[in-house]
Every structure is written in C-alpha cells, then in structure tokens.
C-alpha cells in the first residue's frame, strides 16, 4: 500500500503529464491506477482538493479534476519531493491494464539478475488463457508500452512462432540447450527489431514450466525444454504449476 504523499504525487503526475495540463474524471484516474488502487487513494485526492491544489469541475453528473493554475508551484513541489520511503519506484509508471486481459505476474516477482534489467508485467486474455500480453515498464511513461504476443493456440502468432523456434533449436542442439540470442536469430520477425518479444517469450515459457534454466554460456543463460508442452496439459495444470 502506498502512503498518502506518494498517491498525491502520482495523481498530480497524471494531471500534469510531461508539462501538459489535462482534466481527468474520477473513473479515468481509477482506470489509470488499475490494480494498484488502494484505500489511501481517496484521502490523497481529497487532501489535494482541500488544499486547493486540485479543482473539481462538475458536468453531466461527472466530476473532473484539474490542477489549479494558481497553485502550480505547490503541485510541482509535491511532484518533485523525495519521500524517505520511496516506495513509488517499485510500480511506476502506472499503466492501465490492457483491455480484455487479466494480470498474471511480473518479473519483479522473479529474481531479476541485474538492477537495470527491464521490468515486464504479464497478462493473459480473459477468453483464452494461452493468449498473452506484456507491458514493458520504464521510468519514462513515453517509453513504456504494451506488447501483444498472441495465443499459443494460433500458429500465426508471435508466441507460437517463438515456441516453435525453441523446439527446433532444442532438437538441433547436441545437448538440447539454447540461449536467448539463438532464439532471436532464428525467429527475427517474431522477436521484433528490439528483440523484446523474445525476452517476453522466454519469461512466459519459464513461468509455464515449458523450459528450464540449466546453466550459462558466457554471459548468457542456457535453457532446455522441460517436456511440458502447451497442448498436452490442461489449463488448470499449467496455472497450478506456475503459481
């Protein structure tokens, strides 16, 4: 749970987005907060209103919030303040969850090997648990984005092609292992120009138990197919195994 001061900071950042002032409804703020919403959100919003930093505009029975231009220096002071707790960094930026998907896990829960390693937040489709999306989380809102991987039930999807490439590499290797670079070289289109989808695919396969880490090759982690396959187990078995 975030402290009220950090929620104040977050709310003001939404209303002053990269220097652009905007008006947001209460429902829009809730949606932006997504799964991070907690009971301290409302007291933080009320305190900003009580102090005159945020103005409330009402029209058609809907409340909209806007930073008071006369209080812009106070608002910037809150945004630029440094909390000793500094807990906001763990989940910034707040991105709305992709429509039609539910949260699954993020690699911040896994033991990331390097402090500057990217954070990814993973989702599954509400209608197809084998369809995946991932949000790349960066400190800059403009660089954060959602990547849609498609479904393992669809042979034309990114995730299916990456899984097929992993199987091929495993079959061709003398010891049955491969590294991420091999996967990216084999399936350049599916992995994308920035190779992010290859990293996402690896994380998904690890979480599902389809591949295992078995060592390193230089600075690269070696993976091996575990024997679990997308179409040989039930969804209940998959998600019981991966939680």
Steps between C-alpha positions, in 0.01 A plus 500: 500500500630846407510780755271798439790727399599264221142477374491881494814498289355242262164680458675827417724324249191378318354851486830659395626248246841604364411867548157471338206580728195283459163437661418145608184349641502293816433186294798580275727536803373167637565334166852642479578374851376154398583219740717734711197685642488487880308678783754784520405621152181679612655683801784616274255636244286671765802662664611651169149638450484636857833678453375660178767333286241307300176652371181298455287570193155341483300447183236246407526344848870425446788645700813601316826598665746765388806657662432854621732729297533732799645207697731364235815565707355302791407217263850489351645503852306183584596332173870576551506409869706202612333257738726311739288194436538543124261211442350644182796385290406135535187541288551812293382586250134413555375368168138400448458126462447391137131469423377142492796366703558408864820540698717186530847590640793733449870426490553722802357201690764283340859558611626740236874456462585860422367817667456677164328204336165597350182430693223319314144455622322198351132445422280224360188548292165470677374272223815298418743423783764411242491851353749741652592868520784669685562858606854631486533723808750787486551813710390706199130475421571569132721189470269262686280294271289187468611216272240248386639151450192320367392149594683169510182366343566708188783385273539850350555673836831633631498275805429186296785576256742565786400172668544312171847653462589389853399142416703506177810634675468237771475221241801629305727551801725215610411550865146624437576852626468846349547863607288808443727626222447173310124548529519860382719408203271213398174695526591862425153607386314356799758636746483846341766756420563581865489128596261573788253230396772236519569594862127499573463156341779358715341640816161351407644157420690499830189594695298226332775248566567432132870583526758489779822687570787253515812715504678772310691541176730798550267772629190332355261266678453157343150355476367153439153376411346345811262260331187697587321613185215744435257247362573199718380641833185672620486867588433413864820295509699781340395770741525275805856420398599861437366675810 
